[in-house]
Amino acid sequence: MTEVRDVELARLFMCAERNQLCLVPSSPRIRELLRRQINQGEAIRPVRGMYARASYWQALAKPQQAMHILRTLQKLHPDWIFCHESAAIAFGLPVAFSQMDAIHVETSRAKRNASPSSIRWHVIEDDEPALVRGLRVTSLTRTAFDCMRTTSFKQALAIADGALRCTGNAPSWFAARFKRLGTTYPGINQAIRTMYYADPLSESGGESIARATMIEQGFALPCLQVAFPRPLDPQRSFRVDFLWTRMDGSNVIGEFDGMQKYECDAFRNGRTPMRVLADEQHRESQLTLHGMPIVRFSYKDVMDADRFARLLERYGIPRSDEIARAERRLAQTKSSTAQLFTVESLPG
């Protein structure tokens, strides 16, 4: 009898996984079988009423887990329109892992007290929803706007960079549309100001957050994704995350050590984590032949602003206390003005 039950659950799990969904029990009997598997460590319950095989769920990256939950909710509630960070996940925008657990759904003023209480409801009007990866979501412009005005500058810049990458539109295009949404929304000026700092060349949320910390700390902004010929293969090139010019005209390479390149199958391209690490070491050894120092930093470094500032100062990255003070003043006002501080080499 136990084997029959295990086969039944295995079939149900396989069906859910094939559709990138969580399993929702269809009867109290199935729910009881799932409870037993949870007790045995074979299944988990990501959120109330949804189940997954433990091994399958743990192999998913955090954004993939979030998408499974959102798709399951969409199947249960076909009329729902997801918004804020939930919509951002569908668009592939960089959302902090800590913000992926909340479920954000659009509602109207007439239905703003809708249940269940675990859902964060947002009154959104005059928006044309989109269908993205099987989910009904607010438009990309509205999604970016709502995320950027309700989060920190660091996370907002990551969303802004991602929105530019997704669309190819200029920061001014988004800023103009943010203004058309109305001036009464809290945080609108932060959203507009942050968009003027955005750069589509930033390839990850971590790189965006690093740049936001540089801005807040008054450091000169680097050029992004600069290509250098490979010393051992000049027909090909290496791209570096950041390239600063110091006051004496010399350059410093900056590399952000994101864990995705080691942990995510899509970034490894079939390589093992050890192979990726070895390739990174070989790459860096060749970059040193260009005669420029290389500063490496991680997400942990950039989230500790003082530590990050000390690191960049040790490498001689230009910094202005006046720029940092002006940035703090702008952040505390309703101004949508952005200031850009960079150092460039002049041709001899």
C-alpha positions as CSV (number, residue, x, y, z in Angstrom):
1,M,0.0,0.0,0.0
2,T,2.8,2.4,0.9
3,E,4.4,1.8,-2.5
4,V,1.2,2.6,-4.3
5,R,0.9,5.9,-2.4
6,D,4.5,6.8,-3.2
7,V,3.9,6.1,-6.9
8,E,0.8,8.2,-6.8
9,L,2.6,11.2,-5.2
10,A,5.6,10.7,-7.6
11,R,3.2,11.0,-10.5
12,L,1.6,14.1,-9.1
13,F,4.9,15.7,-8.4
14,M,6.2,14.9,-11.9
15,C,3.1,16.5,-13.4
16,A,3.6,19.7,-11.4
17,E,7.3,19.9,-12.1
18,R,6.7,19.4,-15.8
19,N,4.7,22.6,-15.7
20,Q,7.0,24.4,-13.3
21,L,4.3,24.5,-10.6
22,C,4.0,23.5,-7.0
23,L,1.7,20.6,-6.1
24,V,-1.6,21.6,-4.7
25,P,-3.4,18.7,-3.0
26,S,-6.8,17.8,-4.5
27,S,-8.2,16.1,-1.4
28,P,-7.6,15.7,2.3
29,R,-6.2,12.2,1.6
30,I,-3.4,13.6,-0.7
31,R,-2.7,16.3,1.9
32,E,-2.2,13.7,4.5
33,L,0.2,11.7,2.3
34,L,2.1,14.9,1.7
35,R,2.3,15.6,5.4
36,R,3.9,12.2,5.9
37,Q,6.5,12.9,3.2
38,I,7.3,16.2,4.9
39,N,7.9,14.4,8.2
40,Q,10.2,12.0,6.4
41,G,12.1,14.9,4.7
42,E,11.1,13.9,1.2
43,A,8.8,16.9,0.6
44,I,8.6,20.5,1.7
45,R,5.8,23.1,1.8
46,P,7.2,26.4,0.4
47,V,4.0,28.3,1.2
48,R,0.7,27.3,2.8
49,G,-1.2,24.9,0.6
50,M,1.7,24.2,-1.9
51,Y,4.1,21.3,-1.9
52,A,7.3,20.2,-3.7
53,R,9.8,17.4,-3.6
54,A,12.6,18.5,-1.4
55,S,15.4,17.5,-3.8
56,Y,13.7,19.2,-6.7
57,W,13.0,22.4,-4.8
58,Q,16.5,22.7,-3.3
59,A,18.0,22.4,-6.8
60,L,16.1,25.5,-8.0
61,A,17.5,29.0,-7.8
62,K,15.6,31.5,-5.6
63,P,14.0,33.3,-8.6
64,Q,12.9,29.9,-10.0
65,Q,11.3,29.0,-6.7
66,A,9.4,32.3,-6.7
67,M,8.2,31.7,-10.3
68,H,6.9,28.2,-9.3
69,I,4.8,29.8,-6.5
70,L,3.5,32.6,-8.7
71,R,2.5,30.2,-11.5
72,T,0.7,28.1,-9.0
73,L,-1.2,31.1,-7.6
74,Q,-2.0,32.2,-11.2
75,K,-3.5,28.8,-11.9
76,L,-5.6,29.0,-8.7
77,H,-6.6,32.6,-9.4
78,P,-6.7,33.2,-13.2
79,D,-8.0,36.8,-12.7
80,W,-5.1,38.0,-10.5
81,I,-2.6,40.5,-11.9
82,F,0.7,40.5,-10.1
83,C,2.6,43.7,-9.5
84,H,5.6,45.3,-7.7
85,E,8.4,42.7,-7.0
86,S,6.2,39.8,-8.1
87,A,5.8,41.3,-11.6
88,A,9.5,42.2,-11.6
89,I,10.5,38.6,-11.0
90,A,8.4,37.6,-14.1
91,F,10.2,40.2,-16.2
92,G,13.5,39.0,-15.0
93,L,14.4,42.2,-13.2
94,P,17.0,42.0,-10.4
95,V,14.9,41.5,-7.2
96,A,16.6,41.0,-3.8
97,F,16.2,37.5,-2.5
98,S,14.8,39.0,0.7
99,Q,11.9,40.6,-1.3
100,M,11.0,37.5,-3.3
101,D,8.8,35.8,-0.6
102,A,6.1,38.5,-0.6
103,I,3.3,38.1,-3.1
104,H,2.1,41.4,-4.6
105,V,-1.3,41.5,-6.4
106,E,-3.1,44.4,-8.1
107,T,-6.6,45.3,-6.8
108,S,-9.1,48.1,-7.2
109,R,-10.4,50.6,-4.6
110,A,-13.7,48.6,-4.5
111,K,-11.8,45.3,-3.7
112,R,-9.0,46.6,-1.6
113,N,-10.0,44.5,1.4
114,A,-9.9,41.3,-0.6
115,S,-8.5,38.2,1.1
116,P,-6.3,36.1,1.7
117,S,-4.5,38.3,4.2
118,S,-1.1,36.9,3.2
119,I,-1.3,38.7,-0.1
120,R,-0.1,42.3,-0.4
121,W,-2.7,44.1,-2.3
122,H,-2.0,47.3,-4.2
123,V,-4.5,49.7,-5.8
124,I,-3.4,50.2,-9.4
125,E,-5.5,51.9,-12.0
126,D,-5.1,52.8,-15.7
127,D,-2.4,50.2,-16.5
128,E,-2.4,47.8,-19.4
129,P,-1.3,44.4,-18.0
130,A,1.0,42.1,-19.8
131,L,1.3,38.3,-20.1
132,V,4.9,37.3,-19.2
133,R,6.1,33.7,-18.7
134,G,2.6,32.6,-18.1
135,L,1.7,35.3,-15.6
136,R,-0.6,38.3,-15.8
137,V,1.5,41.2,-14.6
138,T,1.5,45.0,-14.6
139,S,3.3,46.6,-17.5
140,L,7.1,46.8,-17.3
141,T,7.0,50.6,-16.9
142,R,4.5,50.4,-14.1
143,T,6.4,47.5,-12.5
144,A,9.7,49.3,-12.5
145,F,8.0,52.5,-11.2
146,D,6.3,50.8,-8.2
147,C,9.5,48.8,-7.3
148,M,11.8,51.8,-7.5
149,R,9.7,54.2,-5.5
150,T,9.2,51.8,-2.6
151,T,12.6,50.4,-2.0
152,S,16.2,51.5,-1.2
153,F,18.3,53.4,-3.7
154,K,20.6,50.4,-4.1
155,Q,17.7,48.0,-5.0
156,A,16.0,50.7,-7.1
157,L,19.1,51.2,-9.2
158,A,19.3,47.4,-9.9
159,I,15.7,47.5,-11.1
160,A,16.4,50.6,-13.2
161,D,19.4,49.0,-14.9
162,G,17.4,45.9,-15.5
163,A,14.5,47.8,-17.1
164,L,16.9,49.5,-19.5
165,R,18.4,46.1,-20.4
166,C,15.0,44.7,-21.1
167,T,13.7,47.4,-23.3
168,G,16.6,49.3,-24.8
169,N,14.9,52.5,-23.9
170,A,16.8,55.5,-22.5
171,P,16.5,56.6,-18.8
172,S,14.7,59.8,-20.0
173,W,12.0,57.6,-21.7
174,F,11.2,56.0,-18.4
175,A,11.5,59.2,-16.4
176,A,8.9,60.9,-18.7
177,R,6.5,58.0,-18.2
178,F,7.0,58.0,-14.5
179,K,5.9,61.6,-14.4
180,R,2.8,60.8,-16.4
181,L,1.7,58.3,-13.8
182,G,1.1,61.2,-11.4
183,T,3.0,63.3,-8.9
184,T,1.0,62.1,-5.8
185,Y,2.7,58.7,-5.5
186,P,5.1,58.5,-2.5
187,G,8.7,58.0,-3.7
188,I,8.1,59.2,-7.3
189,N,11.1,61.6,-7.1
190,Q,13.4,58.8,-5.9
191,A,12.2,56.7,-8.8
192,I,12.9,59.4,-11.4
193,R,16.2,60.4,-9.9
194,T,17.4,56.8,-9.7
195,M,16.5,56.2,-13.3
196,Y,18.9,59.0,-14.4
197,Y,21.7,57.0,-12.8
198,A,20.7,53.8,-14.6
199,D,23.0,52.1,-17.1
200,P,22.0,49.0,-19.2
201,L,25.6,47.9,-19.3
202,S,25.4,46.8,-15.7
203,E,24.9,43.0,-16.1
204,S,23.7,42.0,-12.6
205,G,21.9,43.2,-9.6
206,G,25.1,43.0,-7.6
207,E,27.0,45.2,-10.1
208,S,24.2,47.8,-9.8
209,I,24.3,47.7,-6.0
210,A,28.0,48.2,-6.1
211,R,27.6,51.3,-8.3
212,A,24.9,52.6,-6.1
213,T,27.3,52.4,-3.1
214,M,29.9,54.2,-5.1
215,I,27.5,57.0,-5.8
216,E,26.4,57.3,-2.2
217,Q,30.0,57.3,-1.0
218,G,31.1,60.0,-3.5
219,F,33.4,57.8,-5.7
220,A,34.0,58.5,-9.3
221,L,31.9,56.3,-11.5
222,P,33.7,53.7,-13.6
223,C,33.1,52.7,-17.2
224,L,31.2,49.5,-17.5
225,Q,31.9,46.3,-19.5
226,V,35.2,47.5,-21.1
227,A,36.8,45.1,-23.5
228,F,40.6,44.3,-23.4
229,P,42.3,42.0,-26.0
230,R,43.4,38.7,-24.6
231,P,47.2,38.7,-24.4
232,L,47.4,35.1,-25.5
233,D,44.7,35.4,-28.1
234,P,44.5,39.0,-29.4
235,Q,41.6,38.2,-31.8
236,R,39.4,37.7,-28.8
237,S,38.8,39.9,-25.8
238,F,38.0,39.9,-22.0
239,R,35.3,42.2,-20.7
240,V,35.8,43.7,-17.2
241,D,32.9,44.8,-15.0
242,F,34.4,48.2,-14.1
243,L,37.2,50.4,-15.2
244,W,38.2,53.5,-13.3
245,T,40.5,56.3,-14.3
246,R,42.6,57.7,-11.4
247,M,43.6,61.3,-11.1
248,D,47.1,60.6,-12.5
249,G,45.5,59.1,-15.7
250,S,46.2,55.4,-14.8
251,N,43.4,52.8,-14.7
252,V,42.1,50.3,-12.2
253,I,40.0,47.2,-13.1
254,G,37.1,46.3,-10.9
255,E,35.5,42.8,-10.8
256,F,32.3,41.9,-8.9
257,D,32.4,38.4,-7.5
258,G,28.8,37.3,-7.9
259,M,28.0,33.7,-6.8
260,Q,25.7,33.1,-9.8
261,K,28.7,32.3,-12.0
262,Y,29.5,29.4,-9.7
263,E,26.1,28.3,-8.6
264,C,23.7,28.8,-11.5
265,D,23.7,26.2,-14.4
266,A,22.8,28.9,-16.9
267,F,25.9,30.9,-16.1
268,R,28.3,27.9,-15.9
269,N,27.5,26.7,-19.5
270,G,28.0,23.1,-18.5
271,R,31.2,23.7,-16.5
272,T,31.6,22.6,-12.9
273,P,32.0,25.3,-10.2
274,M,35.7,24.3,-9.9
275,R,36.2,24.7,-13.6
276,V,34.6,28.1,-13.5
277,L,36.9,29.1,-10.7
278,A,40.0,27.9,-12.6
279,D,38.9,29.8,-15.7
280,E,38.4,32.9,-13.6
281,Q,41.9,32.6,-12.3
282,H,43.4,32.1,-15.8
283,R,41.5,35.1,-17.0
284,E,42.7,37.3,-14.2
285,S,46.3,36.2,-14.7
286,Q,46.1,37.3,-18.3
287,L,44.4,40.6,-17.4
288,T,47.4,41.5,-15.2
289,L,49.6,41.6,-18.3
290,H,47.8,44.9,-19.2
291,G,49.6,46.4,-16.2
292,M,46.6,47.6,-14.3
293,P,45.7,46.7,-10.7
294,I,42.6,44.6,-10.2
295,V,40.2,45.1,-7.3
296,R,37.8,42.3,-6.6
297,F,34.8,42.7,-4.3
298,S,31.7,40.7,-3.3
299,Y,28.1,41.4,-2.4
300,K,29.1,41.3,1.2
301,D,31.7,44.0,0.6
302,V,29.3,46.4,-1.2
303,M,26.6,46.0,1.5
304,D,29.1,47.3,4.1
305,A,29.6,50.8,2.8
306,D,32.5,51.7,5.1
307,R,34.4,48.5,4.2
308,F,33.8,49.0,0.5
309,A,34.9,52.7,0.7
310,R,38.2,51.7,2.4
311,L,38.8,49.1,-0.2
312,L,38.4,51.5,-3.1
313,E,40.5,54.2,-1.4
314,R,43.3,51.7,-1.1
315,Y,43.3,51.3,-4.9
316,G,43.3,55.1,-5.4
317,I,39.8,55.4,-6.8
318,P,39.0,59.1,-6.9
319,R,36.5,60.2,-4.2
320,S,34.9,63.5,-3.3
321,D,33.4,64.2,0.1
322,E,31.6,67.2,-1.4
323,I,29.9,64.9,-3.9
324,A,29.0,62.5,-1.2
325,R,27.4,65.3,0.9
326,A,25.5,66.6,-2.1
327,E,24.2,63.1,-2.8
328,R,22.9,62.7,0.8
329,R,21.2,66.1,0.5
330,L,19.5,65.1,-2.7
331,A,18.4,61.8,-1.3
332,Q,16.7,63.6,1.6
333,T,14.8,66.1,-0.6
334,K,12.1,65.7,-3.2
335,S,14.5,66.6,-6.0
336,S,14.7,64.3,-9.0
337,T,18.1,65.7,-9.9
338,A,21.0,63.3,-10.4
339,Q,24.7,64.1,-10.3
340,L,27.4,62.2,-12.1
341,F,31.0,62.2,-11.0
342,T,33.6,60.6,-13.2
343,V,37.3,61.0,-14.2
344,E,38.4,60.6,-17.8
345,S,41.8,60.5,-19.4
346,L,42.3,63.3,-21.9
347,P,44.1,62.6,-25.2
348,G,47.7,63.6,-25.1
